[in-house]
Amino acid sequence: MAGAAGRAFASPEEDRAAFIALYRAKFPGVPLEDYVDGALMLSSDAKKQFDSIMEFPPFQGDVDSGRNLWETPFRNGKTFAGCFANGGRGIAGNYPYYDSGSDKVVTFEMDINRCLRDNGEAEYKFNDKTTMGIITAYARTLSDGMRVDVRVEGPAALAKYEQGKKLYFTRIGQYNFSCASCHMVNAGKILRTEILSPTVGQTTHWPVFRGGDNLNTLHMRYRRCMEQMRASPFPAGGEELGNLEYFQSYLSNGLPMRASVYRK
């Protein structure tokens, strides 16, 4: 790997600049903001289909169910909105963040569970589509249009970022693939009928509904990728995937968010 992105201790901003430079060389003429569309940016036909489907999303019922969860009072009368600044509007682009008190990267889903815990409610399982999946499908739409603004400040936060970066480049599984194998080195190529999307922009639009009705959070997708590599996936909501999300999310800084979208 040439450039800053291949160096173990390049700064996060050097990494972001190196990734963008790589993709601009691969995909000349594609505006940076189009990267939020993932592989759709490389297929005008697929993008037209996407735009048509998003006019009347077949998964709107799931998003509405997530809104019901978000707005239904807990037993103490409070709601999720009370746990987040601005009632949860315009905040998802600041996730994940490093919390010095716990020395952990905190994802949006982790703060959903913190809210439940603080209000005496049972936490959601990170891989449960009927609770964590649908509530994030709604709650993240409250930040649609927000520019991603993930911070990596201080040595401890940088250490978590570096752990996520290391996982991104580490080859795993029987196929000996890494995240970089598909989404950096081979971005834009076709694998199993799918165009491989670039890493920049990938974290801006989750959850997604694959095929129109199959809800996937980002960590669910990470796990599926690892399964496809014939590797034992890390747990959703765990430290490894949280750090990976931290690294990837920083690379999308400045791009607009658009949650709960269709993917083929």
C-alpha positions in Angstrom: 0.0 0.0 0.0 1.6 3.2 -1.1 0.9 6.5 0.6 -0.2 7.6 4.0 -3.1 5.1 4.2 -0.6 2.2 4.2 1.6 3.6 7.0 0.8 2.4 10.5 1.0 5.8 12.2 0.0 8.3 9.6 -2.4 10.8 11.1 -6.1 10.3 10.6 -6.3 13.3 8.3 -3.4 12.0 6.3 -5.2 8.7 6.0 -8.4 10.5 4.8 -6.5 12.5 2.2 -4.7 9.4 0.9 -7.9 7.4 0.5 -9.6 10.3 -1.3 -6.6 10.7 -3.6 -6.6 7.0 -4.4 -10.3 7.0 -5.3 -10.1 10.2 -7.3 -7.4 8.5 -9.4 -9.6 5.4 -9.8 -12.8 7.3 -10.5 -11.9 10.6 -12.1 -14.8 13.0 -12.5 -16.9 11.5 -9.7 -17.8 14.3 -7.2 -16.8 13.4 -3.6 -20.3 13.8 -2.3 -21.5 11.0 -4.7 -19.5 8.6 -2.5 -22.4 8.5 -0.1 -24.1 6.4 -2.7 -21.5 3.7 -2.5 -21.3 1.5 -5.6 -24.3 3.3 -7.0 -22.0 6.1 -8.0 -20.5 3.8 -10.6 -23.7 2.7 -12.3 -26.1 5.2 -13.7 -28.7 2.4 -14.2 -28.5 1.2 -10.6 -28.7 4.8 -9.4 -31.9 5.4 -11.4 -33.4 2.3 -9.9 -32.4 3.5 -6.4 -34.0 6.9 -6.9 -37.2 5.3 -8.1 -37.4 2.9 -5.1 -36.6 5.6 -2.6 -39.7 7.6 -3.8 -41.9 4.9 -2.1 -39.5 2.8 0.0 -40.9 -0.7 0.6 -39.3 -0.7 4.0 -41.1 2.5 5.3 -43.1 0.4 7.7 -39.9 -0.7 9.5 -38.8 2.9 9.8 -42.2 3.9 11.2 -42.0 1.0 13.7 -38.6 2.4 14.8 -40.2 5.8 15.3 -42.8 4.2 17.5 -40.1 2.7 19.6 -38.3 6.1 19.8 -41.4 8.0 20.9 -43.0 5.4 23.2 -42.4 6.5 26.8 -40.4 4.2 29.2 -42.0 3.1 32.4 -40.6 6.2 34.0 -42.3 8.4 31.4 -39.2 9.5 29.6 -38.3 8.7 26.0 -35.2 8.1 23.9 -35.2 11.7 22.8 -34.4 12.9 26.3 -31.1 10.9 26.3 -29.6 12.8 23.3 -28.8 16.4 22.6 -31.4 18.2 20.4 -33.7 15.3 21.0 -31.5 13.2 18.7 -31.6 15.5 15.7 -28.3 16.3 13.9 -26.1 14.1 16.1 -25.5 10.8 14.4 -22.7 12.2 12.3 -20.6 12.7 15.5 -20.6 8.9 16.1 -18.6 7.0 17.0 -16.7 8.9 19.6 -14.0 8.0 22.1 -15.1 8.0 25.7 -12.2 8.5 28.1 -14.2 7.4 31.1 -14.6 3.9 29.8 -11.6 4.0 27.4 -13.9 2.7 24.6 -15.2 3.9 21.3 -18.9 4.5 21.7 -21.2 3.9 18.7 -24.7 5.3 18.3 -26.2 1.9 19.1 -24.2 1.7 22.3 -25.7 5.0 23.4 -29.2 3.7 22.6 -28.5 0.9 25.1 -27.0 3.4 27.6 -30.3 5.3 27.4 -32.3 2.1 28.0 -30.0 1.2 30.9 -30.2 4.6 32.5 -34.0 4.5 32.4 -34.3 1.1 33.9 -35.1 -0.7 30.7 -33.7 -3.9 29.2 -31.0 -3.3 26.6 -31.4 -4.3 23.0 -29.3 -7.0 21.4 -27.0 -5.4 18.8 -28.0 -7.9 16.1 -31.8 -7.8 16.7 -33.4 -6.3 13.7 -36.8 -5.9 15.4 -35.4 -3.6 18.1 -31.9 -2.2 17.6 -32.3 -2.4 13.9 -35.5 -0.5 13.4 -34.9 2.1 16.1 -31.6 3.1 14.4 -33.3 2.9 11.1 -35.5 5.8 12.3 -33.2 7.6 14.7 -30.4 8.0 12.2 -32.8 9.7 9.7 -33.0 12.5 12.2 -29.5 13.4 11.1 -30.0 13.2 7.4 -28.1 15.9 5.6 -25.7 16.4 8.6 -22.0 16.4 7.7 -20.0 13.6 9.3 -17.8 15.1 12.0 -16.0 12.3 13.8 -13.2 13.4 16.1 -9.9 11.6 17.0 -8.4 13.7 19.7 -5.6 12.6 22.0 -3.3 9.6 22.2 -6.0 7.3 23.7 -8.5 8.0 21.0 -5.8 7.7 18.4 -4.9 4.2 19.7 -8.5 3.0 19.2 -8.5 4.5 15.7 -5.2 2.7 14.9 -6.7 -0.6 16.1 -9.6 -0.1 13.7 -7.2 0.8 10.9 -5.2 -2.3 11.6 -8.3 -4.5 11.4 -9.2 -2.9 8.1 -5.9 -3.9 6.6 -5.6 -7.3 8.3 -6.2 -10.4 6.1 -8.4 -12.9 7.7 -10.3 -16.1 7.0 -9.8 -18.9 4.6 -9.9 -16.5 1.6 -7.1 -14.4 3.2 -9.0 -11.2 2.4 -9.1 -7.9 4.3 -11.5 -5.0 4.1 -8.9 -3.2 2.0 -8.7 -6.1 -0.5 -12.2 -5.4 -1.7 -12.9 -1.8 -0.9 -9.6 -0.2 -1.5 -7.5 -2.3 -3.9 -10.4 -3.6 -5.9 -12.9 -0.8 -5.5 -15.0 -0.4 -8.6 -14.5 -4.0 -9.8 -17.3 -6.6 -9.9 -17.3 -9.5 -7.5 -20.2 -12.0 -7.6 -22.3 -9.6 -9.7 -21.8 -6.7 -7.2 -19.7 -3.6 -7.8 -17.3 -3.2 -4.9 -17.8 0.2 -3.2 -15.0 2.5 -2.1 -14.4 2.8 1.7 -15.0 6.6 1.8 -18.7 7.2 2.2 -19.5 3.7 3.3 -20.6 4.6 6.9 -22.9 7.5 5.9 -26.1 5.6 5.1 -26.7 2.8 7.6 -28.9 1.0 8.3 -29.6 -0.2 4.8 -32.4 -2.4 3.5 -30.9 -4.9 1.1 -33.3 -6.1 -1.5 -35.9 -3.7 -0.1 -36.8 -5.5 3.1 -33.7 -7.1 4.7 -32.5 -4.6 7.3 -28.8 -4.5 8.0 -26.9 -2.4 10.5 -23.3 -1.5 9.8 -22.1 -4.1 12.3 -24.4 -6.8 10.8 -22.8 -6.0 7.4 -19.3 -6.2 8.9 -20.1 -9.7 10.2 -21.5 -10.8 6.9 -18.4 -9.7 5.1 -16.3 -11.7 7.6 -18.5 -14.7 7.0 -18.0 -14.3 3.3 -14.2 -14.3 3.9 -14.7 -17.6 5.7 -13.7 -16.0 9.0 -15.3 -16.1 12.4 -17.0 -12.7 12.7 -16.4 -10.4 15.7 -19.6 -9.7 17.7 -21.9 -6.9 16.8 -21.4 -4.1 19.3 -18.0 -5.4 20.3 -14.8 -3.5 20.7 -13.2 -4.7 17.4 -16.1 -3.7 15.2 -16.5 -0.4 17.1 -12.9 0.5 16.5 -13.3 -0.5 12.8 -16.4 1.8 12.5 -14.4 4.6 14.2 -11.6 4.4 11.6 -14.0 4.1 8.7 -16.3 6.9 9.9 -13.4 9.3 10.1 -12.6 8.7 6.5 -16.1 10.0 5.6 -15.8 13.3 7.5 -17.4 16.1 5.6 -19.8 13.9 3.7 -23.6 14.2 4.2 -25.5 11.5 6.0 -28.6 9.7 4.6 -29.8 6.8 6.7 -32.1 3.9 5.9 -31.7 3.5 2.2 -32.2 0.7 -0.4 -29.3 -1.4 -1.5 -29.4 -4.2 -4.1 
